[in-house]
């Protein structure tokens, strides 16, 4: 997509999406804009994601921040960005419509299919154990627009037109779109424990920790408990920190739909965030 049709400036790469639509990204991979400047009179946050440690993200609301923390914990999400790009939509006789999506995720295609099912709730799906098929599944881009109860834009005709045209442009270019209604899709779980778990994402991980965890899970047919794995990794607060860290890395899966306790399920997930050759080498080492 970003080849012969791409045009570069000093900071932005523009890609023609067809039918008067253009997508622009920063050439350095950073968010195309950063809305948390400290000058606004509404809630803004600065978020540092363990899945994108080189960038800081601006969250325009408490709802967006909560979604980002869920994405940090979700084993399905390989990576994501906030304010990832600008979509320009030309309108005859008017200035182009500009759309800045809230989030863009890289996820297995299976995940997109699940959240689009009518009876599935985003938060619950995001915290599930990915099925084995996700290991070989195609990774796709998923754009998310977060809608909170206080968001009045849904009654703005220009905003509605912009969203509908954006959805068409994305679909024609192989990018999926999901409108995340916070009140129904996120409040189905109490996620107040996630910020404390995220504090362990930067634990002093070493390859030996993953090997020990995998060796234990292999001996237990791929399933164990939070308490048992904490013991395997040294016990106490440090062992708990390493278990949480390994989950954030995608090396193991912990059922984090609730604040984990000793009996919480732990399992071996498909390794989506690890280079396949590296994973093979580490697995070989874990057998010894």
Residue, then its C-alpha position, 0 to 999 in steps of 0.5 A: x500500500x505504501x509504495x508507488x502511491x506514497x508521497x513524502x514530505x519532511x514529516x508525513x507520508x501520504x497514501x492515496x486511498x482512492x475515491x478522493x481519500x488520502x491517509x497520512x502518517x508521520x514518517x517517524x512512526x509517532x502519533x500524527x498529533x498529540x492532543x494532551x498539551x495541558x491547555x485544554x479545559x477538558x480531561x486529557x491524559x498522557x499514557x506510556x504504553x509498554x507495547x509502544x515504549x518509544x512513544x507517548x500517547x495522548x488520551x482525550x478522555x478517561x474512557x480512551x485512557x481506560x481502553x488503552x490500559x485494556x489494550x496494554x493487558x490484552x494478549x490479542x493486541x500485538x501493538x497499537x497507537x493512539x492518534x495514529x494517522x489522519x484520513x483526508x476525505x475530499x468533498x466536492x465544493x467543500x474543504x476536505x473532511x479530516x478524521x483522526x481515529x482514536x486508536x489503531x491496533x494490530x491484532x489477529x483476524x480472529x479477534x476482529x471477527x469476535x468483537x463484531x459478533x452481536x453478543x460479544x463485549x469488547x472488554x471480555x473478548x480482549x481479556x480471553x485466552x487467544x485460541x491456538x489458531x491465532x498463532x498462524x492467523x493473519x495480523x490485520x489493522x483495526x481502527x477504533x473510535x471510542x464513544x463515551x456517554x458525554x460525547x455529543x458528536x454523534x448528533x453532528x451531521x458532519x461528524x456522522x458523514x465523516x465516520x461513514x465515509x471513513x469506514x468505507x475508505x478503510x474497508x476498501x483498503x483492508x483496514x477494519x473499523x470498530x465503534x467502541x461504545x464505552x458504556x456497553x463494551x467496557x463497563x461489563x467488567x470492573x477493570x480498576x485493577x489493571x493500572x496496578x498490574x501495568x506497573x509490573x510491565x517494566x520488571x527486570x525480565x530475563x529470558x530465563x523467566x520465560x523459560x521457567x514459566x514455559x517449562x512449568x506450563x509444558x509439565x502441566x499440559x499448558x495450564x496452571x494457576x497464578x499462585x503456582x506460577x508465582x512460586x515457580x518464578x521465585x515467590x513473593x512480590x517479585x514472583x508476582x511481578x514477573x508473572x504479570x510482566x510475562x503476561x504483558x509480554x505475551x509470553x503467558x496468559x493470565x485471566x485478568x478479567x478480575x484482580x488475579x488471586x492464587x487460583x486464577x487461571x494461567x495458560x500458554x497462549x499462542x505467541x503473537x508478540x515474539x519472533x517465531x525463530x526466537x520463540x523456537x530457540x527459547x522453547x528449545x532451551x526450556x526443554x533442558 
